[in-house]
Amino acid sequence: MLISGRTAGRRRGAAVLTAVVTCSTVLTGPDLAAAGGPPSPPASAPQLEWKPCVRGKAFDCATAKVPLDYRDPVGRTIELAVIKRKATGPGRRIGTLFFNPGGPGGPGTVQMPQNYRFFPREVRERFDIVSWDTRGVGHSTAVNCFARPGDAAAWEASKPAGFPVGAQERKTWIAAFEDLARRCRQRDPELLRHMSTADIAHDLDRLRRAVGDTQLTYLGTSYGSFLGATYANLFPGKVRALAVDSTIDPQAWTDHASHTAPRRPIFLRMGADLGAAAILDRFLALCGATTTARCAFSAGSPKATRDKFDRLMRRLREHPVGTWTYGKTVDDVVSGLDIVHPGWTDLAGRLQDLWRGRVPRPPTPLPAPPVPNPYTGVEQASAILCSDSPNPRDPGVYHALEEASALRAGDTGRFWTWAAEPCATWPVAADRYRGPWNRPTAHPVLVIGTVYDPATPYSGAQAMTKELAHARLLTHHGYGHTALLNPSSCIKEYESRYFIDGTLPPAGAVCRPDTPPFSAPGPSGGVATGGGAMAGPVS
C-alpha cells in the first residue's frame, strides 16, 4: 500500500459459496456469459488512440476522458492516463487484463511496466495487459496541492519522517497535514469530492468498454483488491475473471458501513499493525537462524537477533544516525518487508549499517518506466484513502491509539496508527460505496492471500472470501506483500488457468514461494517445479 509515501485494506454469501464454486467455471473469451446484459452503447465508452509511449518500445499509451461526477455525466470531464502491453502470443489473444497495482495512489503507467515480467507467461501471451493512473493520480487529472515542486519538497521536509515521536513532533505532524488538507481544498475541491473507489470503479468500467470487452478480466493487488470488490458489487454481471491479491477486508475498510464515528483508524481495523509485527518477528527469527553471509543483521540466533533489533530501536530514539531517526527506520522496516528478494537482504544490510552507526546506502532504483515519472505526492494517496475510509476526526486521539497499538504490535503499531492520521482533517467523497459485498457475480472471484503479509493481513483474504457471494481462496504460505512480487510458480499456474479458462484452484489449495528467505536463488516449490501446491489448512 502507498500510505504516507509508501508504494501503500466480510462476511455474507457463504450459503451460496459452496454450491457455486465447487469446481470450476469455463470461460471462452471476453464476449461470453451474457449474464450482465447487453453492452452499453458505444457512445458511453471513451476513445483510446494508442501510440507508442516511447518510439520503438513495447508499451503503448493513450488518454481516456471520463466524467468527473457520474451523477452528472455531461458535466466536467477528467483525463485518465492509460498504458498497454499487447499480448505476445500471435493469434492466441483472449482479451484485455486490467491491472491495478494498489496504493491507493500507485501510478499504473509506471508500476505495470516495472512489474510486467512478474505476470505469468501464459497470461502475457493471451492478454493485452492494461493499467492506468486512477483519477487524481500521476499522469491522470491529478490531485496536486502545491503550485511549485519546491513547495511540495518544503512541505515534505517540514514534517517528521515515518511518524512522529514525542509531543513536539506530534504537534508538527498534525499541523503539517492540516496545512496539506487546507491547500488541497483550495486547489481543486470539486476533484476531491469525486475521488472515491466507487468513482474509480466506474472509470474502470468505462475503460473496459473502451477496449471492447463485454466483461472484465482484472487483477488488483493490495488496495486494488478493494477496487476489485467494489467493481464486482457495482457491476456483478460484468465479471469475467477477477482476481485480488493481498486482500483488504471490505468491512474493515468501510467500518461496517457504520454511521457512528469510528473508534479506530483504518489500518488498525484491518490488523495491519499485527500483520507487520508477525512478519517482522519472522524476518528477525529467520535472519538469526542463518549466517551473516546471508543476513547481515544476524546475531547468531533468533532471540539474539530480536534483542539486537530492540536495542537498535531504543538507541535510534535518542541518537539518530544522520537523518535516520527511529520513525524513519520503522517506516523503512515496514516497507522493506514487502518484497523478500532482494528486499529482505537489503533491509538486513541497512539495519546492520545503522547498528554500526553508518548511514545506509540508498536502495537501487527501479528500472525507468516508458513514461516520465509523474508527481505522486502523499495527497494523492490521501485523496482516495480518506475519501473512502472512516477514521477518527480528532487528531488528538491518535497518540493514545498509537500507544494502545504499540502494546499489541510494538514498533509497527506506531507506524500504522499514524499512517491514517492525515484522514483526520481530510474531506469525505460524495459517492462512497459501503456495501453490500455479496452480490452474485457472473463468474466467481479468485482471492489470493499471503500468510505473512506486512500490510494486508491474511485475515483480510479470509474475510474477503467469506464476504463475496462467489469466491475461492488461494493461500500463499509465504512472506511479503503480494504474491505477484514474491513469486510462486504454483500461484502463477493457478492464476493462468483461472484467467484463461476460468478454472479455480481446489478448495483449500495452498502454495509456497519458489525461494525461501535468505536462501540462494532458485525454484524450490510450486506446480511448475513439482511441489508447493497442496490441499489442506495452513499450519
C-alpha positions as CSV (number, residue, x, y, z in Angstrom):
1,M,0.0,0.0,0.0
2,L,1.1,3.5,-0.7
3,I,0.5,5.4,2.5
4,S,2.5,8.4,3.7
5,G,4.9,7.9,0.9
6,R,4.9,4.1,0.6
7,T,4.2,2.4,-2.8
8,A,0.6,1.7,0.1
9,G,-7.4,-2.9,3.3
10,R,-16.6,-9.8,5.4
11,R,-18.8,-11.8,5.9
12,R,-22.0,-12.9,4.0
13,G,-22.8,-15.0,0.9
14,A,-21.5,-18.2,2.5
15,A,-24.7,-20.0,1.8
16,V,-24.2,-19.9,-1.9
17,L,-20.4,-20.1,-1.9
18,T,-20.1,-23.9,-1.7
19,A,-22.7,-24.6,-4.3
20,V,-21.4,-22.1,-6.8
21,V,-17.6,-22.7,-6.7
22,T,-17.3,-26.4,-6.1
23,C,-15.0,-27.0,-9.1
24,S,-14.5,-24.6,-12.0
25,T,-16.2,-22.2,-14.4
26,V,-15.2,-22.4,-18.1
27,L,-14.6,-19.1,-19.9
28,T,-14.2,-18.9,-23.7
29,G,-13.2,-15.3,-24.1
30,P,-14.2,-11.8,-23.3
31,D,-17.6,-11.9,-25.0
32,L,-19.1,-14.9,-23.2
33,A,-21.7,-15.1,-20.4
34,A,-24.4,-12.5,-21.2
35,A,-25.4,-12.5,-17.5
36,G,-24.6,-8.8,-17.3
37,G,-27.0,-8.0,-20.2
38,P,-26.2,-6.2,-23.5
39,P,-23.1,-3.9,-23.6
40,S,-23.6,-0.2,-23.1
41,P,-23.9,2.0,-26.3
42,P,-20.5,2.7,-27.9
43,A,-21.0,6.4,-27.2
44,S,-20.6,5.8,-23.5
45,A,-17.1,4.5,-24.0
46,P,-14.0,6.8,-24.2
47,Q,-12.0,6.7,-27.4
48,L,-8.5,5.3,-26.9
49,E,-5.9,6.4,-29.5
50,W,-3.0,4.2,-28.8
51,K,0.5,5.4,-29.6
52,P,3.9,4.0,-28.5
53,C,4.8,5.6,-25.2
54,V,8.4,5.7,-26.5
55,R,9.3,5.1,-30.1
56,G,10.5,1.5,-30.6
57,K,9.4,0.3,-27.2
58,A,6.7,-2.3,-26.5
59,F,4.3,-0.2,-24.4
60,D,1.5,1.9,-25.9
61,C,-0.1,4.9,-24.2
62,A,-3.5,6.6,-24.5
63,T,-5.7,9.1,-22.7
64,A,-9.3,8.5,-21.8
65,K,-11.8,11.2,-21.0
66,V,-14.4,10.3,-18.3
67,P,-17.0,12.2,-16.3
68,L,-15.7,13.8,-13.1
69,D,-19.2,13.1,-11.5
70,Y,-21.1,10.1,-12.7
71,R,-24.3,11.7,-11.4
72,D,-23.7,14.5,-13.9
73,P,-22.2,12.6,-16.9
74,V,-22.4,15.6,-19.3
75,G,-20.6,17.9,-16.9
76,R,-16.9,18.4,-16.3
77,T,-14.6,15.6,-17.6
78,I,-11.2,14.5,-16.4
79,E,-8.4,12.6,-18.1
80,L,-7.0,9.1,-17.3
81,A,-3.6,8.1,-18.5
82,V,-3.7,4.5,-19.8
83,I,-0.9,2.1,-20.7
84,K,-0.9,-1.2,-22.6
85,R,1.4,-4.1,-23.4
86,K,-0.1,-6.2,-26.2
87,A,-0.5,-9.9,-26.0
88,T,2.7,-11.6,-27.0
89,G,1.2,-14.8,-28.5
90,P,0.2,-14.1,-32.1
91,G,-3.3,-15.3,-32.9
92,R,-3.9,-16.5,-29.3
93,R,-5.2,-13.3,-27.7
94,I,-8.3,-13.7,-25.5
95,G,-8.9,-10.1,-24.4
96,T,-7.6,-7.5,-22.0
97,L,-6.4,-8.0,-18.4
98,F,-6.8,-4.8,-16.4
99,F,-4.2,-4.4,-13.6
100,N,-4.3,-2.0,-10.6
101,P,-1.1,-2.0,-8.6
102,G,-2.6,-0.8,-5.4
103,G,-1.6,2.1,-3.1
104,P,-4.0,3.7,-3.1
105,G,-2.3,6.1,-5.4
106,G,0.1,3.7,-7.2
107,P,0.5,5.0,-10.8
108,G,-0.2,2.1,-13.1
109,T,1.6,3.7,-16.0
110,V,4.8,3.4,-14.0
111,Q,4.2,0.2,-12.0
112,M,2.7,-2.1,-14.6
113,P,5.8,-1.8,-16.9
114,Q,8.1,-2.3,-13.9
115,N,6.2,-5.4,-12.8
116,Y,5.3,-6.8,-16.2
117,R,7.8,-9.6,-16.0
118,F,6.1,-11.0,-12.9
119,F,2.8,-11.8,-14.7
120,P,2.5,-15.4,-15.6
121,R,3.9,-16.2,-19.1
122,E,0.7,-17.6,-20.4
123,V,-1.2,-14.5,-19.3
124,R,1.2,-12.3,-21.1
125,E,0.8,-14.4,-24.2
126,R,-3.0,-14.4,-24.2
127,F,-4.0,-11.0,-22.9
128,D,-3.2,-7.3,-23.6
129,I,-2.2,-6.1,-20.1
130,V,-3.6,-2.6,-19.4
131,S,-3.2,-0.4,-16.4
132,W,-3.9,3.3,-15.7
133,D,-3.3,6.1,-13.3
134,T,-6.5,6.3,-11.4
135,R,-8.3,9.6,-11.2
136,G,-6.3,12.1,-9.0
137,V,-3.1,10.2,-9.5
138,G,0.1,10.6,-11.6
139,H,-0.4,11.4,-15.3
140,S,-4.2,11.5,-15.0
141,T,-6.0,14.6,-13.8
142,A,-4.1,14.7,-10.6
143,V,-4.6,15.9,-7.0
144,N,-1.6,18.3,-6.6
145,C,-1.9,20.7,-3.7
146,F,1.3,22.7,-4.5
147,A,1.8,25.4,-7.1
148,R,5.5,24.5,-7.5
149,P,7.7,21.4,-6.9
150,G,9.7,23.3,-4.4
151,D,6.6,23.9,-2.3
152,A,5.9,20.2,-2.2
153,A,9.5,19.4,-1.2
154,A,9.5,22.1,1.5
155,W,6.2,20.7,2.9
156,E,7.6,17.2,3.0
157,A,10.7,18.4,4.8
158,S,8.6,20.2,7.4
159,K,7.2,17.0,8.9
160,P,8.8,14.1,10.8
161,A,9.9,11.2,8.6
162,G,7.9,8.0,9.1
163,F,5.8,9.0,12.0
164,P,6.1,11.5,14.9
165,V,8.0,10.7,18.1
166,G,7.4,12.9,21.1
167,A,5.0,15.7,21.8
168,Q,6.7,18.3,19.6
169,E,6.9,16.0,16.6
170,R,3.2,15.1,17.1
171,K,2.3,18.8,17.0
172,T,4.4,19.4,13.9
173,W,2.9,16.3,12.1
174,I,-0.7,17.3,12.9
175,A,-0.1,20.9,11.8
176,A,1.6,19.7,8.5
177,F,-1.4,17.5,7.5
178,E,-3.9,20.2,8.5
179,D,-2.0,22.5,6.2
180,L,-2.0,19.9,3.4
181,A,-5.8,19.4,3.6
182,R,-6.3,23.2,3.6
183,R,-4.1,23.6,0.5
184,C,-5.9,20.7,-1.3
185,R,-9.3,22.2,-0.6
186,Q,-8.2,25.5,-2.1
187,R,-6.7,24.0,-5.3
188,D,-9.5,21.7,-6.6
189,P,-12.3,21.0,-4.1
190,E,-14.5,19.6,-6.8
191,L,-12.0,16.9,-7.7
192,L,-11.6,15.9,-4.0
193,R,-15.3,15.3,-3.8
194,H,-15.1,12.7,-6.5
195,M,-12.1,10.5,-5.5
196,S,-13.9,7.5,-4.1
197,T,-13.3,3.9,-5.1
198,A,-16.8,3.8,-6.5
199,D,-15.8,6.7,-8.9
200,I,-12.7,4.7,-9.8
201,A,-14.8,1.5,-10.4
202,H,-17.0,3.5,-12.8
203,D,-13.8,4.7,-14.6
204,L,-12.7,1.0,-14.9
205,D,-16.0,0.0,-16.4
206,R,-15.6,2.8,-19.0
207,L,-12.1,1.6,-19.8
208,R,-13.5,-2.0,-20.2
209,R,-16.0,-0.7,-22.7
210,A,-13.3,1.3,-24.5
211,V,-11.2,-1.8,-25.2
212,G,-14.2,-3.7,-26.5
213,D,-14.5,-6.4,-23.8
214,T,-18.1,-7.2,-22.8
215,Q,-16.9,-8.5,-19.4
216,L,-13.9,-7.6,-17.2
217,T,-10.8,-9.6,-16.7
218,Y,-8.9,-8.0,-13.8
219,L,-6.0,-8.4,-11.3
220,G,-5.9,-6.0,-8.4
221,T,-3.2,-6.1,-5.7
222,S,-3.4,-4.5,-2.2
223,Y,-5.8,-1.5,-2.5
224,G,-6.6,-2.9,-5.9
225,S,-8.4,-5.7,-4.1
226,F,-10.9,-3.3,-2.6
227,L,-11.3,-1.7,-6.0
228,G,-12.0,-5.2,-7.4
229,A,-14.6,-6.0,-4.7
230,T,-16.3,-2.6,-5.3
231,Y,-16.4,-3.3,-9.1
232,A,-17.7,-6.8,-8.5
233,N,-20.7,-5.4,-6.5
234,L,-21.4,-2.4,-8.7
235,F,-21.2,-4.4,-11.9
236,P,-21.7,-8.1,-10.9
237,G,-22.8,-9.2,-14.3
238,K,-19.7,-7.8,-15.9
239,V,-17.2,-10.0,-14.1
240,R,-15.4,-12.5,-16.4
241,A,-12.4,-13.3,-14.2
242,L,-11.5,-11.1,-11.3
243,A,-8.5,-11.9,-9.0
244,V,-7.4,-10.0,-6.0
245,D,-4.0,-10.4,-4.3
246,S,-3.0,-9.2,-0.8
247,T,-6.6,-8.5,0.1
248,I,-8.3,-5.9,2.2
249,D,-11.3,-6.8,4.3
250,P,-14.1,-4.5,2.8
251,Q,-15.9,-4.4,6.1
252,A,-12.8,-3.1,7.9
253,W,-12.2,-0.6,5.1
254,T,-15.7,0.9,5.4
255,D,-16.0,0.3,9.2
256,H,-19.0,-2.0,8.5
257,A,-20.8,1.0,6.9
258,S,-21.4,2.3,10.4
259,H,-23.0,5.8,10.8
260,T,-21.3,6.4,14.1
261,A,-17.8,7.9,14.5
262,P,-15.1,5.3,14.1
263,R,-13.1,4.5,17.3
264,R,-10.1,3.1,15.4
265,P,-8.4,4.2,12.2
266,I,-8.5,2.0,9.1
267,F,-5.2,0.2,9.4
268,L,-5.8,-0.9,13.0
269,R,-9.3,-2.2,12.0
270,M,-7.5,-4.1,9.2
271,G,-5.0,-5.5,11.6
272,A,-2.0,-4.2,9.6
273,D,-0.1,-3.5,12.8
274,L,-0.4,-7.1,13.9
275,G,0.4,-8.4,10.5
276,A,3.5,-6.3,10.2
277,A,4.6,-7.3,13.8
278,A,4.2,-11.0,12.9
279,I,6.3,-10.8,9.7
280,L,8.9,-8.6,11.4
281,D,9.2,-11.4,14.0
282,R,9.6,-14.0,11.3
283,F,12.2,-11.8,9.5
284,L,14.3,-11.5,12.7
285,A,13.9,-15.2,13.5
286,L,14.9,-16.4,10.0
287,C,17.8,-13.8,9.9
288,G,19.0,-15.0,13.3
289,A,18.9,-18.6,12.2
290,T,21.3,-18.1,9.3
291,T,24.8,-16.6,8.9
292,T,25.8,-13.0,8.4
293,A,26.8,-14.0,4.9
294,R,23.1,-14.5,4.1
295,C,21.6,-12.0,6.6
296,A,24.0,-9.2,7.6
297,F,21.9,-8.3,10.7
298,S,22.1,-11.8,12.2
299,A,23.3,-12.0,15.8
300,G,23.7,-15.8,15.7
301,S,20.3,-16.9,16.9
302,P,16.6,-15.8,16.6
303,K,16.5,-14.5,20.2
304,A,19.8,-12.6,20.0
305,T,18.7,-11.0,16.7
306,R,15.4,-9.9,18.1
307,D,17.2,-8.4,21.1
308,K,19.7,-6.7,18.8
309,F,16.8,-5.1,16.9
310,D,15.1,-3.9,20.1
311,R,18.4,-2.3,21.2
312,L,18.8,-0.6,17.9
313,M,15.3,0.9,18.0
314,R,15.9,2.2,21.6
315,R,19.2,3.7,20.5
316,L,17.7,5.5,17.5
317,R,15.1,7.1,19.6
318,E,17.9,9.0,21.4
319,H,20.6,9.1,18.8
320,P,19.6,9.1,15.1
321,V,22.2,8.2,12.5
322,G,22.2,11.2,10.2
323,T,18.6,11.6,9.0
324,W,17.8,8.1,10.1
325,T,15.5,8.6,13.1
326,Y,13.6,6.0,14.9
327,G,10.4,6.9,13.0
328,K,12.1,6.9,9.6
329,T,13.8,3.5,10.4
330,V,10.5,1.8,11.4
331,D,8.9,3.2,8.2
332,D,11.8,1.7,6.2
333,V,11.5,-1.7,8.0
334,V,7.7,-2.0,7.3
335,S,8.3,-1.0,3.6
336,G,11.4,-3.3,3.4
337,L,9.4,-6.3,4.4
338,D,7.1,-6.1,1.3
339,I,9.4,-7.9,-1.2
340,V,11.5,-10.8,0.1
341,H,14.1,-11.0,-2.8
342,P,16.2,-8.9,-2.7
343,G,14.3,-6.7,-0.2
344,W,14.9,-8.7,3.0
345,T,18.6,-9.0,2.3
346,D,18.9,-5.2,1.5
347,L,16.9,-4.4,4.7
348,A,19.2,-6.5,6.8
349,G,22.1,-4.6,5.3
350,R,20.6,-1.2,6.2
351,L,19.9,-2.3,9.7
352,Q,23.4,-3.5,10.1
353,D,24.8,-0.2,8.8
354,L,22.7,1.6,11.4
355,W,23.9,-0.8,14.1
356,R,27.4,0.2,13.3
357,G,26.5,3.9,13.2
358,R,26.7,4.3,9.5
359,V,24.2,6.0,7.2
360,P,22.8,3.2,4.9
361,R,23.3,3.4,1.2
362,P,20.2,4.4,-0.8
363,P,18.4,1.4,-2.4
364,T,19.0,0.6,-6.1
365,P,16.4,2.5,-8.2
366,L,13.8,0.6,-10.1
367,P,14.0,0.4,-13.9
368,A,12.9,3.5,-15.6
369,P,9.3,3.2,-16.9
370,P,8.4,4.0,-20.5
371,V,6.7,7.2,-19.3
372,P,8.2,10.2,-17.4
373,N,7.9,9.7,-13.6
374,P,4.9,11.7,-12.5
375,Y,4.4,13.7,-9.4
376,T,2.9,11.3,-6.8
377,G,2.7,13.3,-3.6
378,V,1.2,11.9,-0.4
379,E,-2.0,13.9,-1.1
380,Q,-2.9,11.5,-4.0
381,A,-3.0,8.5,-1.7
382,S,-4.8,10.5,1.0
383,A,-7.4,11.7,-1.6
384,I,-8.5,8.1,-2.2
385,L,-8.0,6.6,1.3
386,C,-9.6,9.4,3.2
387,S,-12.4,9.8,0.8
388,D,-13.5,6.2,1.3
389,S,-12.5,5.1,4.7
390,P,-13.9,6.4,8.0
391,N,-11.2,7.5,10.5
392,P,-11.3,9.4,13.8
393,R,-11.6,13.1,13.0
394,D,-9.9,14.3,16.1
395,P,-6.1,14.4,15.6
396,G,-5.6,14.5,19.4
397,V,-6.7,10.9,19.8
398,Y,-4.0,9.3,17.7
399,H,-1.3,9.3,20.3
400,A,-3.5,7.2,22.6
401,L,-4.3,4.9,19.7
402,E,-0.6,4.6,18.9
403,E,0.2,3.6,22.5
404,A,-2.6,1.0,22.5
405,S,-1.4,-0.4,19.2
406,A,2.2,-0.5,20.4
407,L,1.2,-2.7,23.3
408,R,-0.1,-5.3,20.9
409,A,2.2,-4.8,17.9
410,G,5.3,-3.0,19.1
411,D,7.1,-0.6,16.7
412,T,4.9,-1.4,13.7
413,G,1.8,-0.4,15.6
414,R,3.1,3.1,16.0
415,F,3.8,3.3,12.2
416,W,0.4,2.0,11.1
417,T,-1.6,4.2,13.6
418,W,-0.1,7.5,12.3
419,A,-0.4,6.3,8.6
420,A,-4.1,7.1,8.9
421,E,-3.9,10.4,10.8
422,P,-3.9,12.5,7.6
423,C,-7.5,11.5,7.2
424,A,-8.5,13.3,10.4
425,T,-8.8,16.6,8.6
426,W,-9.4,15.4,5.0
427,P,-12.7,16.0,3.2
428,V,-15.0,13.0,2.5
429,A,-16.1,12.0,-1.0
430,A,-19.6,12.4,-2.3
431,D,-20.2,8.9,-3.6
432,R,-18.7,6.2,-1.4
433,Y,-19.7,2.5,-1.9
434,R,-20.1,0.9,1.5
435,G,-21.8,-2.5,0.6
436,P,-23.4,-4.9,0.3
437,W,-20.5,-7.1,-0.7
438,N,-22.3,-10.3,-1.6
439,R,-24.0,-9.6,-4.9
440,P,-23.7,-12.7,-7.1
441,T,-21.2,-12.2,-9.8
442,A,-21.4,-13.7,-13.3
443,H,-18.3,-15.7,-12.5
444,P,-16.6,-16.4,-9.2
445,V,-13.7,-14.3,-7.8
446,L,-10.2,-15.6,-7.0
447,V,-8.9,-14.3,-3.7
448,I,-5.1,-14.7,-3.1
449,G,-3.8,-14.2,0.4
450,T,-0.2,-14.4,1.8
451,V,0.1,-15.8,5.3
452,Y,2.9,-13.4,6.4
453,D,1.9,-10.1,4.8
454,P,3.2,-6.9,6.4
455,A,0.4,-4.6,5.0
456,T,-2.7,-6.6,4.3
457,P,-3.0,-9.5,6.8
458,Y,-4.0,-12.9,5.7
459,S,-7.2,-12.5,7.7
460,G,-8.3,-9.9,5.1
461,A,-8.2,-12.6,2.4
462,Q,-10.2,-14.9,4.6
463,A,-12.7,-12.2,5.3
464,M,-13.0,-11.1,1.6
465,T,-13.6,-14.7,0.6
466,K,-16.5,-15.1,3.1
467,E,-17.9,-11.6,2.2
468,L,-18.2,-12.0,-1.5
469,A,-21.0,-14.1,-2.9
470,H,-18.9,-16.3,-5.2
471,A,-15.2,-16.5,-4.2
472,R,-12.4,-19.1,-3.8
473,L,-9.4,-18.5,-1.5
474,L,-5.9,-19.5,-2.7
475,T,-3.3,-19.3,0.1
476,H,0.3,-18.3,-0.4
477,H,2.1,-19.8,2.5
478,G,4.9,-17.3,2.2
479,Y,6.1,-13.8,3.0
480,G,5.8,-10.3,1.7
481,H,3.2,-8.0,0.2
482,T,1.5,-9.6,-2.9
483,A,2.2,-13.0,-4.4
484,L,2.7,-11.2,-7.7
485,L,6.0,-9.6,-6.5
486,N,7.0,-12.6,-4.2
487,P,6.8,-15.3,-6.9
488,S,5.4,-18.7,-6.5
489,S,5.2,-20.9,-9.6
490,C,2.2,-22.6,-8.0
491,I,0.3,-19.3,-7.7
492,K,1.2,-18.4,-11.3
493,E,-0.1,-21.7,-12.6
494,Y,-3.4,-21.4,-10.8
495,E,-3.7,-17.7,-11.9
496,S,-3.1,-18.7,-15.5
497,R,-5.8,-21.4,-15.5
498,Y,-8.2,-19.0,-13.9
499,F,-7.7,-16.1,-16.3
500,I,-7.5,-18.2,-19.4
501,D,-10.4,-20.6,-18.9
502,G,-12.0,-19.9,-15.5
503,T,-10.7,-23.0,-13.7
504,L,-10.5,-22.3,-10.0
505,P,-7.9,-23.9,-7.6
506,P,-9.3,-26.7,-5.5
507,A,-10.8,-25.7,-2.2
508,G,-8.1,-25.3,0.4
509,A,-5.3,-25.0,-2.1
510,V,-2.0,-23.8,-0.6
511,C,1.1,-22.7,-2.5
512,R,4.6,-22.0,-1.3
513,P,7.2,-19.5,-2.6
514,D,9.7,-20.5,-5.1
515,T,12.6,-19.3,-3.0
516,P,12.6,-19.1,0.8
517,P,14.0,-16.0,2.6
518,F,17.8,-15.7,3.0
519,S,18.5,-18.6,0.6
520,A,20.3,-18.9,-2.7
521,P,18.1,-18.0,-5.7
522,G,16.4,-20.9,-7.4
523,P,13.0,-22.5,-7.6
524,S,12.0,-24.7,-4.7
525,G,8.2,-25.0,-5.0
526,G,5.1,-24.6,-7.0
527,V,3.3,-26.5,-9.6
528,A,5.9,-26.0,-12.3
529,T,8.7,-27.5,-10.1
530,G,6.7,-30.4,-8.7
531,G,6.0,-29.1,-5.2
532,G,4.5,-26.4,-3.1
533,A,0.8,-26.8,-4.1
534,M,-1.2,-28.8,-1.7
535,A,-4.7,-29.1,-0.4
536,G,-5.3,-28.6,3.3
537,P,-5.3,-26.0,6.0
538,V,-2.5,-23.5,6.7
539,S,-0.3,-24.6,9.6
